C-alpha cells in the first residue's frame, strides 16, 4: 500500500526521457514505483490527469544563509516548486563567525546581496562560531525545502586574518594553511562546497570588495586542496568580470579555474552572463571550458534563464525617480506607506515630478540611458521585452513624457507597480544567446539568487520561467520540456552530489511537483514588509502548481503552504 499515489499524470522524469503517462507511488519519503499502478491501494490519491508530474526543482544558487535561521517557508523559492536549495554562494556567509565579527558579516551580506542588515540583525540568533557549529545549529530546524550550504571565502578569510583579511591584504602561507584546515573541517562536517567571489561588483556595505576578491593563486589553490583531501564538494566562483567590469580579465578566468579543477579533482561552477562590454565573450568562456573539460577539468558554467534586472518602484531600493529633487525630498520625510502613496497621487506633486528636467551633463546622460533601458514590467511579467518598448519609445508613440508613463505605471496597484531594468544578460535586447547556452549539456541552470537582492531583484521564479517562457510561450527558439526539467533537477542535483533526488524514478527521494502546465504563470512581484524589524523585500508567487511534495509530504497546495515542514539540513557526506 502506498502512502501517496499520484495517478494519471504526464511524467517528465528529470532524466531527459520523453514525457509519458504514468502513476507515481510513494512510501514514506521515497518513490516506490512508477508505471501503471491502477488497482493499487493508497492512503491518499492525487489525480494528476492532464497535469505534469516532475521532480522538485533543485536550486543551487541562493542566499538564504541568514533567513534559514528564522524562516521555515523560505519564500519566494518555495513558491515555485523548489524542494532543495543550496546557500553560501558568492563568497559570503555567516560561518565561521568570531563573536566580534557578527556585525561585520551582516554588513558584508547586506552590501553584496542587498539583504537589509536590520532584518539580519533582528532575525538571526547567533549560536555558533565554527562552521560545524553552524550546521549543528541548523540541524534541528525544519523547512518546506531541504537546505544545503557551502562555506564562504569572505567569512573564512576574515576569521583567520581579521582586519587584514577583510581589507584584502595578501595571505601568508600560515594564513592559507589555516583557511584550508577550516574548509576541510567544514566539508567533513557536511558543507557541500566552498565559494569565492572575484567580481568588483560584490562589495560590503562600506564599499570594501568581498574578502578574497584579489586572492592570489596560492590562496585559491591552497584552499582548493581541502576539497581534494576530502574528495567531496564543489568550488563555486563569481568570476572577475561577471558584472562586465573587466572583460579581458573575465576571459582569463577559465584558465585558473580549469587548472584548479584538474589539480584537485573537483567540479568548479562559475557564473556566466552576457555583458555589454563584449556580448560574445560568453561564447569564448564556454568554448574554453569545453576544451578544458576535454583535457580532464570539470567546469560547469552557471547561467540565468533571463536578464539580471532591477525592479524599480516606489518601495524598492532603487527608483527611477530618485534623481528628482521633489521626489527625493518626499522619500526623506519618513512617511507611512499610505501617506507616501497619498502624496504621490496629489496632482501638483505628480506634475512637479513628471515635468522635471535633468540639468547637469551627468544627469542628462543618466536619465537618457535609463529611459532607453527601462520597460513596463507588465502582467504577467515580461522578462524579454523588445527594444522598441522601452520607456522612451513607448512614451513617444503615446505622445506623452516618459516620466509620465513611468509615474502612472508605478502608481498602479496601490502604488506598488513596478518597472523592469535589464542590466546584465541582455546586451542585444533578446535572449537568443541564452537559448544557445542551454544547448550545452555542461551548462547549469542557476543564478536565481533566492533570498538575495530583496529590494531590487526577484529572480527566484527562474525555475518556473524555464517552463512558462522557454518551453511554452517564447517567440523564437525554445526548449523541450524534458530538457528544461532536466536542467533544473537532475543536472543541478548531480553537480552537488545530491544523487538521491532530481528524478522521478523508483528509489529516488519523493520530491515532486504536480503542475497544471496550461495555467502555469508567474505572478507579478510585490514589495512586502514582512522581514524582521519591518524590513521590505520583493516576493513573487506563481499559479499552476497544484501540489508540491517534499520527501513524500505535501508542502504546498494551489500555491498555499500546508504548514508541513519536512525539509532538513543536507550534509554533503550523507548524500553520496
C-alpha positions in Angstrom: 0.0 0.0 0.0 1.3 3.4 -0.9 1.1 6.4 1.4 0.5 8.6 -1.6 -0.4 7.8 -5.1 -0.2 10.4 -7.9 -2.3 8.9 -10.7 -2.6 9.5 -14.4 -0.2 12.4 -14.8 2.3 13.2 -17.6 5.6 12.3 -16.0 8.7 14.3 -17.0 11.3 12.2 -15.2 14.2 14.7 -14.9 16.5 12.3 -16.7 15.7 13.7 -20.2 13.2 10.9 -21.1 10.1 11.8 -23.2 7.0 12.7 -21.3 4.8 9.7 -20.6 1.6 8.9 -18.8 2.3 7.1 -15.6 1.3 6.8 -11.9 3.8 7.5 -9.1 3.6 5.6 -5.9 5.2 7.0 -2.7 6.0 5.2 0.5 7.4 7.3 3.3 9.9 9.7 1.7 10.7 7.5 -1.3 9.3 6.9 -4.7 8.4 3.3 -4.5 7.0 2.7 -8.0 6.4 4.4 -11.4 4.2 3.0 -14.1 0.6 1.6 -14.3 -0.4 1.3 -10.7 -4.1 1.1 -11.2 -5.8 -1.1 -8.6 -3.1 -0.4 -6.0 -4.2 0.8 -2.7 -3.1 4.2 -1.3 -3.8 6.2 1.8 -4.1 9.3 -0.3 -4.6 9.7 -4.1 -3.8 12.8 -6.1 -5.5 12.8 -9.5 -2.9 14.3 -11.9 -4.8 13.6 -15.1 -3.9 16.3 -17.6 -1.1 17.6 -15.4 2.6 17.4 -15.4 4.5 15.4 -12.8 8.1 16.5 -12.4 10.8 16.2 -9.8 11.0 19.1 -7.3 13.3 21.8 -8.5 16.9 21.9 -7.2 18.1 25.5 -6.9 21.9 25.6 -6.3 22.3 29.3 -6.2 20.5 31.0 -3.3 21.4 33.3 -0.4 19.2 32.2 2.4 22.2 31.8 4.8 20.6 34.1 7.4 17.0 33.5 6.6 17.2 29.8 7.3 17.7 30.6 11.0 14.3 32.3 11.4 12.1 31.4 8.4 10.6 27.9 7.8 8.9 28.7 4.5 11.9 30.2 2.6 9.8 32.1 0.0 9.9 33.1 -2.7 11.9 30.0 -3.9 9.5 27.5 -2.2 6.5 29.2 -4.0 8.0 28.0 -7.3 8.2 24.3 -6.8 11.7 24.3 -5.4 12.3 21.5 -2.9 16.1 21.7 -2.5 18.3 24.9 -2.1 22.0 25.4 -1.8 23.2 28.6 0.1 26.6 30.0 0.8 27.3 31.3 -2.7 29.5 34.2 -4.0 31.9 34.1 -1.1 29.5 35.4 1.6 28.0 33.6 4.5 27.8 33.6 8.3 30.3 30.9 9.4 32.9 30.7 10.8 32.0 33.8 12.8 34.2 35.2 15.6 32.0 36.8 18.3 33.2 40.2 17.5 32.6 39.8 13.7 28.8 39.4 13.7 28.0 43.0 12.7 30.8 42.9 10.1 29.4 39.7 8.5 26.0 41.2 8.4 27.3 44.3 6.7 29.1 42.1 4.2 26.0 40.2 3.3 24.0 43.5 3.2 26.4 45.1 0.8 26.9 42.2 -1.6 23.4 40.7 -1.6 21.1 43.6 -0.7 19.6 42.0 2.3 18.6 44.5 5.0 21.2 44.5 7.8 18.5 45.4 10.3 16.5 42.3 9.3 19.5 40.1 9.6 20.5 41.6 13.0 16.9 41.2 14.3 16.2 37.8 12.8 19.3 35.9 13.4 20.1 34.3 16.8 23.8 33.6 16.8 24.6 30.2 18.3 27.8 29.2 16.6 31.4 30.2 15.9 32.8 27.4 13.7 31.2 26.1 10.5 30.4 22.7 12.1 28.6 24.5 14.9 26.6 26.5 12.3 25.5 23.2 10.7 24.6 21.8 14.1 22.5 24.9 14.8 20.6 24.3 11.5 20.3 20.6 12.0 17.4 20.7 14.4 15.4 23.0 12.1 12.8 22.1 9.5 11.7 23.9 6.4 9.5 23.4 3.3 12.7 22.6 1.4 15.9 20.7 2.1 18.8 23.1 2.8 22.4 22.5 1.8 25.1 25.1 2.3 28.7 26.0 1.3 31.5 27.6 3.3 32.4 31.1 2.0 35.7 32.6 1.4 34.8 36.0 2.9 33.9 34.5 6.3 36.9 32.2 6.3 39.4 34.9 5.4 38.1 37.4 8.0 38.0 34.7 10.7 41.6 33.7 10.0 43.2 37.0 9.1 41.0 39.5 10.9 41.2 43.0 9.5 44.0 42.0 7.1 41.6 39.5 5.5 38.7 42.0 5.5 40.9 44.6 3.7 42.0 42.0 1.1 45.7 42.1 2.1 47.7 39.2 0.8 47.5 35.9 2.7 50.7 34.3 4.1 51.5 30.6 3.9 50.3 30.3 7.5 47.0 32.1 6.7 46.4 29.7 3.8 47.1 26.7 5.8 44.7 27.8 8.5 42.0 28.6 5.9 42.5 25.2 4.2 42.1 23.5 7.6 38.8 25.3 8.3 37.4 24.5 4.9 38.4 20.9 5.3 36.7 20.8 8.7 33.6 22.3 7.2 33.5 19.7 4.3 33.9 16.8 6.7 31.0 18.2 8.7 28.8 18.3 5.7 29.4 21.5 3.7 28.5 21.0 0.1 31.4 23.1 -1.2 33.4 26.3 -1.0 32.5 29.6 -2.7 34.5 32.7 -3.6 33.9 36.0 -5.4 36.3 37.9 -7.6 33.9 40.4 -9.2 34.4 44.0 -8.3 30.7 44.4 -8.2 30.5 42.5 -4.9 31.2 44.9 -2.1 30.4 45.2 1.6 28.2 47.9 2.9 31.3 50.1 3.5 32.4 49.7 -0.1 35.2 47.2 0.5 35.4 44.3 -2.0 34.5 40.9 -0.6 37.4 39.3 1.2 39.1 37.1 -1.4 38.4 39.3 -4.4 42.1 39.7 -5.1 43.3 36.4 -3.7 46.4 35.1 -5.4 46.7 31.6 -6.9 48.5 30.2 -3.9 45.5 31.1 -1.7 42.8 29.9 -4.2 44.6 26.6 -4.9 45.7 26.1 -1.3 42.1 26.3 -0.1 41.1 24.1 -3.0 43.3 21.3 -1.6 40.7 20.9 1.2 38.2 19.7 -1.4 40.9 17.4 -2.8 41.7 15.9 0.7 38.1 15.2 1.5 37.2 14.1 -2.1 33.9 16.0 -2.0 32.5 19.4 -2.6 32.0 21.9 -5.4 34.2 25.0 -5.8 31.8 27.9 -6.7 33.1 31.1 -8.2 31.7 34.5 -9.1 34.5 35.3 -11.6 36.2 38.6 -12.3 34.2 40.5 -14.9 30.9 38.8 -14.1 29.2 42.2 -13.9 31.0 43.4 -17.1 33.6 45.4 -15.1 36.6 43.7 -16.8 36.0 41.7 -19.9 39.7 40.8 -20.7 40.1 39.7 -17.1 36.9 37.6 -17.3 38.2 35.8 -20.4 41.3 34.8 -18.5 39.4 33.3 -15.5 38.8 30.0 -17.2 42.5 29.2 -17.2 43.0 29.1 -13.5 39.6 27.5 -12.8 40.4 24.7 -15.2 43.8 24.2 -13.7 42.3 24.2 -10.2 39.7 21.6 -11.2 42.2 19.3 -12.7 44.6 19.6 -9.7 42.0 19.0 -7.0 39.8 16.6 -9.0 36.6 18.5 -8.1 33.9 20.4 -10.0 34.2 24.2 -10.4 31.0 26.0 -11.2 31.1 29.7 -12.2 28.6 32.5 -13.0 28.3 33.2 -16.7 26.4 36.2 -18.0 26.3 38.1 -21.3 28.0 41.5 -20.6 27.6 44.7 -22.6 31.3 45.3 -23.0 31.5 42.2 -25.2 28.2 40.4 -25.9 30.1 37.5 -27.4 32.5 36.9 -24.6 30.3 34.3 -23.0 30.9 32.1 -26.1 34.6 32.3 -25.6 34.2 31.3 -21.9 32.1 28.3 -22.9 34.5 27.2 -25.6 37.4 27.4 -23.3 35.5 25.5 -20.6 34.6 22.7 -23.0 38.2 22.4 -24.2 39.4 22.3 -20.6 36.8 19.6 -19.8 38.2 17.5 -22.7 41.6 17.7 -21.1 40.3 16.5 -17.7 38.8 19.5 -16.0 35.2 19.6 -14.6 33.9 23.0 -15.3 30.2 23.9 -15.2 29.2 27.4 -16.3 26.1 28.5 -14.4 23.7 30.7 -16.4 20.5 32.6 -15.8 17.4 31.9 -17.9 16.5 35.6 -18.2 18.2 39.0 -17.7 19.5 40.1 -14.4 17.3 43.1 -14.0 16.4 45.7 -11.4 12.8 46.2 -10.4 12.0 49.9 -9.9 9.1 51.2 -7.9 8.1 53.5 -5.1 9.1 50.9 -2.4 12.1 49.3 -4.0 15.8 50.1 -3.1 16.2 51.9 -6.5 13.6 54.1 -8.1 13.8 55.8 -11.5 12.6 59.0 -9.8 15.4 59.2 -7.2 17.1 61.9 -9.2 14.1 64.2 -9.0 14.7 66.6 -6.1 11.0 66.8 -5.1 10.7 63.0 -5.1 13.9 62.6 -3.0 12.6 65.2 -0.5 9.3 63.3 -0.1 11.1 60.0 0.4 13.3 61.6 3.1 10.2 62.6 5.2 9.8 59.0 6.5 6.1 58.9 5.7 4.0 55.8 6.2 3.2 53.8 3.1 -0.4 55.2 3.0 0.8 58.7 3.4 3.5 58.3 0.8 1.1 57.0 -1.8 -1.4 59.7 -1.0 1.3 62.4 -1.6 2.2 60.7 -4.9 -1.4 61.0 -6.0 -1.5 64.7 -5.5 -1.8 66.3 -9.0 0.5 69.1 -8.2 3.2 66.8 -6.9 2.7 64.5 -9.9 3.2 67.4 -12.2 6.3 68.5 -10.5 7.9 65.1 -10.9 6.9 64.3 -14.4 7.9 67.7 -15.7 11.4 67.7 -14.1 14.3 68.1 -16.5 17.9 67.0 -15.7 20.3 69.9 -15.8 23.9 68.6 -15.4 25.6 66.6 -18.2 25.8 63.7 -15.8 22.1 63.8 -15.0 21.2 64.2 -18.7 23.2 61.2 -19.7 22.0 59.1 -16.8 18.3 59.8 -17.4 18.6 59.3 -21.2 20.2 55.9 -20.6 17.6 54.9 -18.0 14.7 55.8 -20.4 16.2 53.6 -23.1 16.8 50.7 -20.8 13.7 50.7 -18.6 10.5 48.8 -19.5 7.0 48.4 -18.2 7.1 45.0 -16.4 3.5 44.1 -17.3 1.1 41.4 -16.0 2.2 38.6 -16.3 5.7 40.0 -16.1 7.6 40.2 -19.5 11.3 39.5 -19.0 12.2 39.5 -22.7 10.9 43.0 -23.8 11.6 44.4 -27.2 13.9 47.4 -27.6 11.1 49.4 -29.2 9.1 49.0 -26.0 11.5 50.9 -23.7 10.0 53.9 -21.8 11.4 56.4 -24.3 9.9 54.9 -27.4 6.7 53.7 -25.8 6.0 57.2 -24.5 6.9 58.8 -27.8 4.3 56.6 -29.6 1.7 57.6 -27.0 2.6 61.3 -27.3 3.5 61.7 -23.6 6.6 62.2 -21.5 8.5 59.0 -20.4 8.4 60.1 -16.8 4.6 60.4 -17.0 4.3 56.9 -18.4 6.6 55.5 -15.7 5.0 57.5 -12.8 1.5 56.3 -13.6 2.7 52.7 -14.0 4.3 52.8 -10.6 1.2 54.3 -9.0 -0.8 51.3 -10.2 -1.7 48.5 -7.7 -2.0 51.0 -4.8 1.4 52.5 -5.5 3.2 49.1 -5.9 3.5 49.0 -9.7 7.0 48.1 -11.0 9.3 48.9 -13.9 11.9 46.5 -15.2 15.5 47.4 -16.0 17.6 44.6 -17.5 21.3 45.3 -16.5 23.1 42.0 -17.4 22.5 39.2 -19.8 20.5 41.4 -22.2 23.1 43.3 -24.3 21.3 42.7 -27.7 17.8 43.1 -26.2 16.8 39.5 -26.6 17.6 36.1 -25.0 18.8 34.3 -28.2 22.2 33.8 -26.6 20.6 32.1 -23.6 18.9 29.7 -26.0 22.3 28.8 -27.3 23.7 28.4 -23.8 21.0 25.9 -22.9 22.2 23.7 -25.8 25.3 22.7 -23.9 25.0 19.7 -21.5 27.7 21.2 -19.3 25.8 24.4 -18.6 23.9 24.5 -15.3 20.7 26.5 -14.7 21.3 28.8 -11.7 21.8 32.4 -10.6 18.2 32.7 -9.3 19.6 34.3 -6.1 16.7 33.4 -3.9 16.8 35.3 -0.6 19.2 38.0 -2.0 18.8 41.4 -3.6 15.5 41.6 -1.9 14.9 45.3 -2.6 15.8 45.3 -6.3 15.6 41.8 -7.9 13.3 38.8 -7.6 14.6 36.0 -9.8 13.7 33.1 -7.6 11.0 32.4 -10.1 13.5 31.3 -12.7 12.6 27.5 -12.3 9.0 28.4 -13.2 10.2 30.7 -16.1 12.0 27.7 -17.6 8.6 26.1 -18.2 6.4 29.2 -19.0 8.8 31.1 -21.2 11.4 28.6 -22.5 9.1 25.6 -23.1 5.6 27.2 -23.7 5.5 30.9 -24.5 8.6 32.2 -26.1 8.6 33.5 -29.7 11.7 32.0 -31.1 13.9 29.1 -30.2 12.6 27.2 -27.2 13.5 24.2 -25.0 11.8 20.8 -25.0 10.0 20.2 -21.7 12.2 17.2 -20.9 15.4 19.3 -21.4 14.1 22.2 -19.3 13.1 19.9 -16.4 16.4 18.0 -16.6 18.4 21.3 -16.4 16.6 22.2 -13.1 16.5 18.8 -11.4 18.9 16.0 -12.3 21.7 18.3 -13.5 21.8 20.7 -10.6 21.4 17.8 -8.1 24.2 15.8 -9.6 26.6 18.7 -9.6 26.3 19.0 -5.9 26.4 15.2 -5.3 22.7 15.1 -4.2 22.3 11.8 -6.0 19.1 10.8 -4.2 16.9 13.4 -5.9 16.2 15.2 -9.2 14.3 12.4 -10.9 11.0 10.6 -10.9 12.2 7.0 -10.6 11.9 4.1 -8.2 14.1 4.6 -5.2 14.5 8.3 -5.6 13.6 10.9 -2.9 9.9 11.7 -3.2 10.3 15.4 -4.2 7.6 16.0 -6.7 5.6 18.8 -8.4 2.2 18.3 -9.9 1.7 21.2 -12.4 -1.2 22.5 -14.4 1.0 23.4 -17.4 -1.7 25.3 -19.3 -2.4 27.5 -16.3 1.2 27.9 -15.1 2.0 31.6 -14.7 4.5 33.7 -12.8 2.6 36.4 -10.8 3.6 40.0 -10.6 6.3 40.7 -7.9 5.2 42.6 -4.8 7.0 44.6 -2.3 6.1 43.5 1.2 7.3 44.5 4.7 7.5 41.0 6.3 11.2 40.7 7.2 12.3 41.1 10.8 12.5 44.7 12.0 9.9 45.6 9.4 12.3 45.1 6.5 11.0 45.1 3.0 11.5 42.5 0.3 10.1 41.6 -3.1 8.1 38.4 -3.2 6.7 36.7 -6.3 4.3 33.8 -6.5 3.0 31.5 -9.2 -0.2 29.8 -10.1 -0.4 26.4 -11.7 1.5 24.4 -9.0 -1.3 22.2 -7.9 0.8 20.3 -5.4 4.4 20.4 -4.3 5.6 17.4 -2.4 8.8 17.3 -0.3 10.1 13.9 0.9 6.7 12.4 0.4 4.8 15.2 2.3 2.6 17.8 0.6 4.0 21.2 1.4 2.0 23.4 -1.0 -1.4 23.1 -2.5 -2.5 25.6 -5.1 0.4 27.7 -4.1 -0.6 27.9 -0.4 1.7 26.4 2.3 0.1 23.4 4.1 2.0 24.1 7.3 4.1 20.9 6.9 7.9 21.3 7.2 9.6 18.1 6.1 12.8 19.8 4.8 16.0 19.2 6.7 19.7 20.2 6.6 21.7 18.3 3.9 25.2 17.2 4.9 27.4 16.5 2.0 28.9 13.3 3.2 25.4 11.8 3.7 24.2 12.3 0.1 26.8 10.4 -1.9 
